[in-house]
Amino acid sequence: MAQQPLPISSVRSFLPYVDFLIELGAPVERWLEQHHLPFQIFEDPDSFIPTRNYWEFVSCACRKEGLQDLGLRLGQDRAYPAVGFRVMSASFSEPTLLTGLETFSRLVRGEYSGMRVGLSAAADDMVHLTLGKSLKPDTPG
């Protein structure tokens, strides 16, 4: 039986969720343990964790804390985006929207191994940004 790829996500993109939940007084350490994520991962924000564990943790937090709008609240509350400061700052510093989207498309793949991001030309000088999974549908995460 062939091994399936294990999607991974950057710890840096996970930090805003955990920081926000800690501020709310949520039992983050217990939830990290339940989802097989050691608390020490925060010592190296440039490391990676399994994407499935990442999103199962976030889903658990939403259910237990009644935060159906966690992503929205996090986006409104934080000065740094969950995608990763490096990706966003590089994208925003580009001279045009198109080059910013190209930079985002290239860099985001380094944040999430299972993410497929692409740009395609369309009629009337339009560009389409497409996002999706680059793994088979039955791949965990």
TIVO-2410 file (N, C-alpha, C; in nm, 3 decimals):
# residues 141
REC num residu      c1      c2      c3 atome chaine
REC   1      M   0.085  -0.118   0.000     N      A
REC   1      M   0.000   0.000   0.000    CA      A
REC   1      M   0.089   0.124   0.000     C      A
REC   2      A   0.064   0.214  -0.092     N      A
REC   2      A   0.144   0.335  -0.105    CA      A
REC   2      A   0.110   0.433   0.007     C      A
REC   3      Q   0.212   0.500   0.054     N      A
REC   3      Q   0.191   0.601   0.158    CA      A
REC   3      Q   0.126   0.725   0.099     C      A
REC   4      Q   0.031   0.781   0.174     N      A
REC   4      Q  -0.031   0.906   0.133    CA      A
REC   4      Q   0.052   1.022   0.185     C      A
REC   5      P   0.055   1.131   0.112     N      A
REC   5      P   0.128   1.248   0.162    CA      A
REC   5      P   0.059   1.303   0.287     C      A
REC   6      L   0.137   1.360   0.375     N      A
REC   6      L   0.084   1.421   0.496    CA      A
REC   6      L   0.087   1.572   0.479     C      A
REC   7      P  -0.029   1.635   0.463     N      A
REC   7      P  -0.031   1.781   0.448    CA      A
REC   7      P   0.020   1.847   0.576     C      A
REC   8      I   0.101   1.950   0.560     N      A
REC   8      I   0.154   2.023   0.675    CA      A
REC   8      I   0.126   2.171   0.659     C      A
REC   9      S   0.119   2.240   0.772     N      A
REC   9      S   0.094   2.384   0.774    CA      A
REC   9      S   0.195   2.448   0.869     C      A
REC  10      S   0.226   2.573   0.844     N      A
REC  10      S   0.325   2.640   0.928    CA      A
REC  10      S   0.269   2.672   1.066     C      A
REC  11      V   0.355   2.658   1.166     N      A
REC  11      V   0.317   2.693   1.302    CA      A
REC  11      V   0.285   2.842   1.309     C      A
REC  12      R   0.357   2.923   1.233     N      A
REC  12      R   0.335   3.067   1.233    CA      A
REC  12      R   0.190   3.102   1.199     C      A
REC  13      S   0.128   3.026   1.110     N      A
REC  13      S  -0.012   3.053   1.074    CA      A
REC  13      S  -0.108   3.005   1.182     C      A
REC  14      F  -0.062   2.918   1.270     N      A
REC  14      F  -0.143   2.862   1.379    CA      A
REC  14      F  -0.140   2.951   1.502     C      A
REC  15      L  -0.032   3.026   1.519     N      A
REC  15      L  -0.012   3.109   1.638    CA      A
REC  15      L  -0.125   3.207   1.667     C      A
REC  16      P  -0.180   3.277   1.568     N      A
REC  16      P  -0.288   3.372   1.600    CA      A
REC  16      P  -0.408   3.306   1.666     C      A
REC  17      Y  -0.444   3.185   1.622     N      A
REC  17      Y  -0.556   3.113   1.683    CA      A
REC  17      Y  -0.527   3.084   1.830     C      A
REC  18      V  -0.409   3.031   1.856     N      A
REC  18      V  -0.374   2.992   1.992    CA      A
REC  18      V  -0.363   3.115   2.082     C      A
REC  19      D  -0.298   3.219   2.034     N      A
REC  19      D  -0.285   3.343   2.113    CA      A
REC  19      D  -0.423   3.397   2.150     C      A
REC  20      F  -0.512   3.401   2.053     N      A
REC  20      F  -0.647   3.453   2.076    CA      A
REC  20      F  -0.720   3.369   2.180     C      A
REC  21      L  -0.710   3.237   2.168     N      A
REC  21      L  -0.778   3.147   2.262    CA      A
REC  21      L  -0.719   3.157   2.402     C      A
REC  22      I  -0.589   3.176   2.412     N      A
REC  22      I  -0.527   3.195   2.543    CA      A
REC  22      I  -0.581   3.321   2.608     C      A
REC  23      E  -0.594   3.429   2.530     N      A
REC  23      E  -0.649   3.555   2.582    CA      A
REC  23      E  -0.792   3.538   2.632     C      A
REC  24      L  -0.867   3.447   2.570     N      A
REC  24      L  -1.005   3.421   2.614    CA      A
REC  24      L  -1.010   3.333   2.739     C      A
REC  25      G  -0.895   3.277   2.777     N      A
REC  25      G  -0.890   3.189   2.894    CA      A
REC  25      G  -0.925   3.044   2.862     C      A
REC  26      A  -0.921   3.007   2.736     N      A
REC  26      A  -0.953   2.869   2.695    CA      A
REC  26      A  -0.842   2.774   2.741     C      A
REC  27      P  -0.876   2.648   2.767     N      A
REC  27      P  -0.777   2.549   2.812    CA      A
REC  27      P  -0.690   2.499   2.695     C      A
REC  28      V  -0.610   2.587   2.640     N      A
REC  28      V  -0.534   2.560   2.518    CA      A
REC  28      V  -0.438   2.442   2.534     C      A
REC  29      E  -0.365   2.436   2.646     N      A
REC  29      E  -0.269   2.327   2.664    CA      A
REC  29      E  -0.337   2.192   2.658     C      A
REC  30      R  -0.452   2.178   2.721     N      A
REC  30      R  -0.525   2.051   2.720    CA      A
REC  30      R  -0.570   2.017   2.578     C      A
REC  31      W  -0.622   2.117   2.505     N      A
REC  31      W  -0.667   2.091   2.368    CA      A
REC  31      W  -0.551   2.056   2.276     C      A
REC  32      L  -0.438   2.123   2.295     N      A
REC  32      L  -0.320   2.088   2.214    CA      A
REC  32      L  -0.283   1.942   2.236     C      A
REC  33      E  -0.281   1.900   2.363     N      A
REC  33      E  -0.248   1.762   2.395    CA      A
REC  33      E  -0.348   1.665   2.333     C      A
REC  34      Q  -0.477   1.698   2.341     N      A
REC  34      Q  -0.581   1.612   2.283    CA      A
REC  34      Q  -0.565   1.596   2.132     C      A
REC  35      H  -0.508   1.697   2.067     N      A
REC  35      H  -0.492   1.694   1.922    CA      A
REC  35      H  -0.348   1.664   1.880     C      A
REC  36      H  -0.273   1.608   1.973     N      A
REC  36      H  -0.135   1.562   1.947    CA      A
REC  36      H  -0.046   1.674   1.894     C      A
REC  37      L  -0.060   1.791   1.956     N      A
REC  37      L   0.023   1.906   1.922    CA      A
REC  37      L   0.095   1.951   2.049     C      A
REC  38      P   0.225   1.930   2.058     N      A
REC  38      P   0.297   1.967   2.181    CA      A
REC  38      P   0.305   2.118   2.197     C      A
REC  39      F   0.295   2.165   2.321     N      A
REC  39      F   0.299   2.309   2.348    CA      A
REC  39      F   0.433   2.368   2.303     C      A
REC  40      Q   0.538   2.288   2.297     N      A
REC  40      Q   0.671   2.335   2.257    CA      A
REC  40      Q   0.679   2.378   2.111     C      A
REC  41      I   0.578   2.350   2.031     N      A
REC  41      I   0.585   2.389   1.890    CA      A
REC  41      I   0.600   2.540   1.875     C      A
REC  42      F   0.560   2.615   1.975     N      A
REC  42      F   0.565   2.760   1.966    CA      A
REC  42      F   0.705   2.816   1.985     C      A
REC  43      E   0.798   2.729   2.024     N      A
REC  43      E   0.936   2.772   2.037    CA      A
REC  43      E   1.000   2.793   1.899     C      A
REC  44      D   0.943   2.731   1.798     N      A
REC  44      D   0.995   2.745   1.662    CA      A
REC  44      D   0.880   2.774   1.566     C      A
REC  45      P   0.842   2.901   1.551     N      A
REC  45      P   0.728   2.934   1.465    CA      A
REC  45      P   0.752   2.905   1.318     C      A
REC  46      D   0.875   2.877   1.279     N      A
REC  46      D   0.903   2.844   1.139    CA      A
REC  46      D   0.890   2.694   1.112     C      A
REC  47      S   0.849   2.617   1.213     N      A
REC  47      S   0.831   2.474   1.193    CA      A
REC  47      S   0.691   2.446   1.137     C      A
REC  48      F   0.661   2.321   1.117     N      A
REC  48      F   0.535   2.279   1.056    CA      A
REC  48      F   0.466   2.175   1.143     C      A
REC  49      I   0.332   2.170   1.131     N      A
REC  49      I   0.251   2.071   1.202    CA      A
REC  49      I   0.154   2.009   1.102     C      A
REC  50      P   0.104   1.889   1.134     N      A
REC  50      P   0.006   1.827   1.043    CA      A
REC  50      P  -0.119   1.914   1.029     C      A
REC  51      T  -0.159   1.938   0.907     N      A
REC  51      T  -0.275   2.023   0.879    CA      A
REC  51      T  -0.402   1.968   0.943     C      A
REC  52      R  -0.418   1.838   0.943     N      A
REC  52      R  -0.538   1.778   1.003    CA      A
REC  52      R  -0.547   1.813   1.151     C      A
REC  53      N  -0.437   1.801   1.225     N      A
REC  53      N  -0.435   1.833   1.368    CA      A
REC  53      N  -0.465   1.981   1.390     C      A
REC  54      Y  -0.408   2.065   1.306     N      A
REC  54      Y  -0.428   2.210   1.311    CA      A
REC  54      Y  -0.576   2.241   1.307     C      A
REC  55      W  -0.645   2.192   1.204     N      A
REC  55      W  -0.786   2.228   1.184    CA      A
REC  55      W  -0.879   2.155   1.279     C      A
REC  56      E  -0.841   2.036   1.324     N      A
REC  56      E  -0.923   1.969   1.426    CA      A
REC  56      E  -0.916   2.045   1.558     C      A
REC  57      F  -0.798   2.100   1.591     N      A
REC  57      F  -0.783   2.183   1.710    CA      A
REC  57      F  -0.873   2.307   1.698     C      A
REC  58      V  -0.866   2.377   1.585     N      A
REC  58      V  -0.945   2.499   1.564    CA      A
REC  58      V  -1.095   2.465   1.570     C      A
REC  59      S  -1.135   2.356   1.510     N      A
REC  59      S  -1.275   2.314   1.511    CA      A
REC  59      S  -1.322   2.284   1.654     C      A
REC  60      C  -1.240   2.215   1.730     N      A
REC  60      C  -1.271   2.185   1.870    CA      A
REC  60      C  -1.287   2.314   1.950     C      A
REC  61      A  -1.196   2.407   1.932     N      A
REC  61      A  -1.201   2.535   2.003    CA      A
REC  61      A  -1.330   2.610   1.969     C      A
REC  62      C  -1.367   2.609   1.843     N      A
REC  62      C  -1.491   2.678   1.802    CA      A
REC  62      C  -1.612   2.617   1.872     C      A
REC  63      R  -1.619   2.484   1.875     N      A
REC  63      R  -1.732   2.416   1.940    CA      A
REC  63      R  -1.734   2.442   2.090     C      A
REC  64      K  -1.621   2.423   2.154     N      A
REC  64      K  -1.617   2.432   2.302    CA      A
REC  64      K  -1.635   2.575   2.352     C      A
REC  65      E  -1.587   2.673   2.276     N      A
REC  65      E  -1.596   2.812   2.319    CA      A
REC  65      E  -1.715   2.885   2.256     C      A
REC  66      G  -1.792   2.814   2.171     N      A
REC  66      G  -1.906   2.878   2.106    CA      A
REC  66      G  -1.864   2.990   2.012     C      A
REC  67      L  -1.754   2.969   1.942     N      A
REC  67      L  -1.697   3.071   1.853    CA      A
REC  67      L  -1.719   3.033   1.707     C      A
REC  68      Q  -1.841   3.041   1.662     N      A
REC  68      Q  -1.869   3.006   1.523    CA      A
REC  68      Q  -1.807   3.107   1.427     C      A
REC  69      D  -1.771   3.224   1.478     N      A
REC  69      D  -1.710   3.328   1.397    CA      A
REC  69      D  -1.563   3.352   1.434     C      A
REC  70      L  -1.494   3.247   1.476     N      A
REC  70      L  -1.355   3.262   1.522    CA      A
REC  70      L  -1.267   3.327   1.416     C      A
REC  71      G  -1.275   3.283   1.292     N      A
REC  71      G  -1.192   3.341   1.186    CA      A
REC  71      G  -1.217   3.489   1.167     C      A
REC  72      L  -1.344   3.528   1.168     N      A
REC  72      L  -1.380   3.669   1.153    CA      A
REC  72      L  -1.328   3.750   1.271     C      A
REC  73      R  -1.352   3.701   1.392     N      A
REC  73      R  -1.306   3.773   1.512    CA      A
REC  73      R  -1.155   3.784   1.514     C      A
REC  74      L  -1.088   3.679   1.474     N      A
REC  74      L  -0.941   3.680   1.471    CA      A
REC  74      L  -0.892   3.783   1.370     C      A
REC  75      G  -0.954   3.786   1.253     N      A
REC  75      G  -0.915   3.882   1.151    CA      A
REC  75      G  -0.936   4.026   1.192     C      A
REC  76      Q  -1.042   4.051   1.267     N      A
REC  76      Q  -1.071   4.186   1.314    CA      A
REC  76      Q  -0.981   4.227   1.429     C      A
REC  77      D  -0.935   4.129   1.507     N      A
REC  77      D  -0.863   4.157   1.630    CA      A
REC  77      D  -0.711   4.162   1.614     C      A
REC  78      R  -0.660   4.101   1.510     N      A
REC  78      R  -0.515   4.085   1.499    CA      A
REC  78      R  -0.453   4.178   1.396     C      A
REC  79      A  -0.333   4.224   1.426     N      A
REC  79      A  -0.258   4.309   1.333    CA      A
REC  79      A  -0.184   4.225   1.231     C      A
REC  80      Y  -0.173   4.094   1.253     N      A
REC  80      Y  -0.103   4.008   1.158    CA      A
REC  80      Y  -0.199   3.902   1.106     C      A
REC  81      P  -0.192   3.873   0.978     N      A
REC  81      P  -0.283   3.775   0.919    CA      A
REC  81      P  -0.241   3.631   0.946     C      A
REC  82      A  -0.338   3.542   0.949     N      A
REC  82      A  -0.311   3.401   0.974    CA      A
REC  82      A  -0.231   3.336   0.863     C      A
REC  83      V  -0.233   3.393   0.745     N      A
REC  83      V  -0.157   3.334   0.635    CA      A
REC  83      V  -0.008   3.338   0.664     C      A
REC  84      G   0.035   3.431   0.741     N      A
REC  84      G   0.176   3.443   0.773    CA      A
REC  84      G   0.225   3.582   0.735     C      A
REC  85      F   0.291   3.644   0.828     N      A
REC  85      F   0.337   3.781   0.807    CA      A
REC  85      F   0.431   3.791   0.687     C      A
REC  86      R   0.518   3.695   0.670     N      A
REC  86      R   0.615   3.698   0.559    CA      A
REC  86      R   0.542   3.699   0.425     C      A
REC  87      V   0.443   3.614   0.411     N      A
REC  87      V   0.368   3.605   0.285    CA      A
REC  87      V   0.293   3.735   0.258     C      A
REC  88      M   0.223   3.784   0.359     N      A
REC  88      M   0.142   3.903   0.339    CA      A
REC  88      M   0.227   4.028   0.319     C      A
REC  89      S   0.334   4.043   0.398     N      A
REC  89      S   0.415   4.164   0.382    CA      A
REC  89      S   0.485   4.166   0.247     C      A
REC  90      A   0.531   4.049   0.201     N      A
REC  90      A   0.594   4.043   0.068    CA      A
REC  90      A   0.492   4.074  -0.041     C      A
REC  91      S   0.371   4.021  -0.026     N      A
REC  91      S   0.266   4.044  -0.126    CA      A
REC  91      S   0.223   4.190  -0.131     C      A
REC  92      F   0.206   4.251  -0.013     N      A
REC  92      F   0.162   4.390  -0.006    CA      A
REC  92      F   0.269   4.489  -0.049     C      A
REC  93      S   0.395   4.448  -0.045     N      A
REC  93      S   0.502   4.541  -0.081    CA      A
REC  93      S   0.530   4.545  -0.231     C      A
REC  94      E   0.462   4.462  -0.308     N      A
REC  94      E   0.481   4.461  -0.452    CA      A
REC  94      E   0.422   4.590  -0.513     C      A
REC  95      P   0.477   4.634  -0.626     N      A
REC  95      P   0.433   4.762  -0.683    CA      A
REC  95      P   0.294   4.758  -0.748     C      A
REC  96      T   0.248   4.640  -0.789     N      A
REC  96      T   0.116   4.632  -0.851    CA      A
REC  96      T   0.036   4.519  -0.789     C      A
REC  97      L  -0.095   4.523  -0.807     N      A
REC  97      L  -0.181   4.417  -0.757    CA      A
REC  97      L  -0.143   4.284  -0.821     C      A
REC  98      L  -0.116   4.283  -0.951     N      A
REC  98      L  -0.082   4.160  -1.019    CA      A
REC  98      L   0.045   4.098  -0.962     C      A
REC  99      T   0.151   4.177  -0.945     N      A
REC  99      T   0.274   4.120  -0.890    CA      A
REC  99      T   0.254   4.079  -0.745     C      A
REC 100      G   0.167   4.149  -0.672     N      A
REC 100      G   0.135   4.107  -0.536    CA      A
REC 100      G   0.065   3.972  -0.533     C      A
REC 101      L  -0.029   3.951  -0.625     N      A
REC 101      L  -0.097   3.822  -0.634    CA      A
REC 101      L  -0.002   3.711  -0.678     C      A
REC 102      E   0.089   3.743  -0.768     N      A
REC 102      E   0.189   3.643  -0.811    CA      A
REC 102      E   0.279   3.603  -0.695     C      A
REC 103      T   0.321   3.702  -0.616     N      A
REC 103      T   0.405   3.674  -0.499    CA      A
REC 103      T   0.328   3.590  -0.398     C      A
REC 104      F   0.202   3.628  -0.370     N      A
REC 104      F   0.118   3.551  -0.279    CA      A
REC 104      F   0.105   3.407  -0.327     C      A
REC 105      S   0.077   3.390  -0.455     N      A
REC 105      S   0.060   3.257  -0.513    CA      A
REC 105      S   0.184   3.171  -0.495     C      A
REC 106      R   0.299   3.229  -0.512     N      A
REC 106      R   0.426   3.156  -0.500    CA      A
REC 106      R   0.459   3.124  -0.354     C      A
REC 107      L   0.443   3.221  -0.264     N      A
REC 107      L   0.486   3.203  -0.126    CA      A
REC 107      L   0.390   3.121  -0.040     C      A
REC 108      V   0.260   3.128  -0.068     N      A
REC 108      V   0.165   3.059   0.018    CA      A
REC 108      V   0.184   2.908   0.011     C      A
REC 109      R   0.236   2.859  -0.099     N      A
REC 109      R   0.262   2.714  -0.110    CA      A
REC 109      R   0.368   2.668  -0.011     C      A
REC 110      G   0.453   2.759   0.036     N      A
REC 110      G   0.552   2.726   0.138    CA      A
REC 110      G   0.493   2.726   0.278     C      A
REC 111      E   0.373   2.781   0.295     N      A
REC 111      E   0.306   2.784   0.425    CA      A
REC 111      E   0.218   2.662   0.445     C      A
REC 112      Y   0.156   2.613   0.338     N      A
REC 112      Y   0.063   2.501   0.344    CA      A
REC 112      Y   0.096   2.404   0.231     C      A
REC 113      S   0.143   2.286   0.267     N      A
REC 113      S   0.188   2.192   0.163    CA      A
REC 113      S   0.075   2.145   0.073     C      A
REC 114      G  -0.046   2.140   0.123     N      A
REC 114      G  -0.157   2.089   0.043    CA      A
REC 114      G  -0.232   2.196  -0.033     C      A
REC 115      M  -0.184   2.318  -0.032     N      A
REC 115      M  -0.255   2.430  -0.095    CA      A
REC 115      M  -0.212   2.446  -0.241     C      A
REC 116      R  -0.310   2.459  -0.327     N      A
REC 116      R  -0.284   2.488  -0.468    CA      A
REC 116      R  -0.334   2.629  -0.494     C      A
REC 117      V  -0.245   2.714  -0.539     N      A
REC 117      V  -0.281   2.852  -0.569    CA      A
REC 117      V  -0.234   2.883  -0.709     C      A
REC 118      G  -0.318   2.944  -0.786     N      A
REC 118      G  -0.277   2.975  -0.922    CA      A
REC 118      G  -0.342   3.102  -0.974     C      A
REC 119      L  -0.279   3.158  -1.073     N      A
REC 119      L  -0.331   3.276  -1.143    CA      A
REC 119      L  -0.350   3.238  -1.288     C      A
REC 120      S  -0.460   3.284  -1.346     N      A
REC 120      S  -0.481   3.258  -1.488    CA      A
REC 120      S  -0.540   3.383  -1.552     C      A
REC 121      A  -0.498   3.406  -1.675     N      A
REC 121      A  -0.548   3.522  -1.749    CA      A
REC 121      A  -0.690   3.495  -1.795     C      A
REC 122      A  -0.769   3.600  -1.799     N      A
REC 122      A  -0.906   3.590  -1.847    CA      A
REC 122      A  -0.929   3.702  -1.947     C      A
REC 123      A  -1.049   3.707  -2.001     N      A
REC 123      A  -1.082   3.810  -2.099    CA      A
REC 123      A  -1.079   3.949  -2.036     C      A
REC 124      D  -1.064   4.049  -2.117     N      A
REC 124      D  -1.070   4.190  -2.074    CA      A
REC 124      D  -0.968   4.224  -1.968     C      A
REC 125      D  -0.846   4.175  -1.982     N      A
REC 125      D  -0.737   4.207  -1.890    CA      A
REC 125      D  -0.766   4.169  -1.745     C      A
REC 126      M  -0.843   4.065  -1.724     N      A
REC 126      M  -0.873   4.017  -1.588    CA      A
REC 126      M  -0.783   3.900  -1.555     C      A
REC 127      V  -0.758   3.882  -1.426     N      A
REC 127      V  -0.680   3.768  -1.376    CA      A
REC 127      V  -0.764   3.697  -1.272     C      A
REC 128      H  -0.766   3.564  -1.277     N      A
REC 128      H  -0.840   3.484  -1.180    CA      A
REC 128      H  -0.740   3.422  -1.083     C      A
REC 129      L  -0.767   3.435  -0.954     N      A
REC 129      L  -0.689   3.369  -0.849    CA      A
REC 129      L  -0.769   3.247  -0.807     C      A
REC 130      T  -0.709   3.130  -0.816     N      A
REC 130      T  -0.779   3.008  -0.777    CA      A
REC 130      T  -0.708   2.945  -0.658     C      A
REC 131      L  -0.785   2.896  -0.564     N      A
REC 131      L  -0.734   2.830  -0.445    CA      A
REC 131      L  -0.796   2.692  -0.437     C      A
REC 132      G  -0.721   2.595  -0.390     N      A
REC 132      G  -0.776   2.462  -0.373    CA      A
REC 132      G  -0.674   2.369  -0.313     C      A
REC 133      K  -0.717   2.246  -0.286     N      A
REC 133      K  -0.626   2.145  -0.234    CA      A
REC 133      K  -0.552   2.081  -0.350     C      A
REC 134      S  -0.424   2.052  -0.330     N      A
REC 134      S  -0.347   1.987  -0.434    CA      A
REC 134      S  -0.332   1.838  -0.406     C      A
REC 135      L  -0.406   1.788  -0.308     N      A
REC 135      L  -0.399   1.648  -0.269    CA      A
REC 135      L  -0.529   1.578  -0.305     C      A
REC 136      K  -0.525   1.445  -0.304     N      A
REC 136      K  -0.646   1.369  -0.332    CA      A
REC 136      K  -0.751   1.397  -0.226     C      A
REC 137      P  -0.881   1.389  -0.262     N      A
REC 137      P  -0.987   1.421  -0.166    CA      A
REC 137      P  -0.985   1.338  -0.038     C      A
REC 138      D  -0.935   1.214  -0.043     N      A
REC 138      D  -0.934   1.130   0.077    CA      A
REC 138      D  -0.809   1.146   0.162     C      A
REC 139      T  -0.720   1.240   0.125     N      A
REC 139      T  -0.599   1.264   0.202    CA      A
REC 139      T  -0.635   1.336   0.332     C      A
REC 140      P  -0.583   1.290   0.447     N      A
REC 140      P  -0.614   1.357   0.573    CA      A
REC 140      P  -0.568   1.502   0.571     C      A
REC 141      G  -0.648   1.590   0.630     N      A
REC 141      G  -0.611   1.730   0.641    CA      A
REC 141      G  -0.670   1.810   0.530     C      A
***
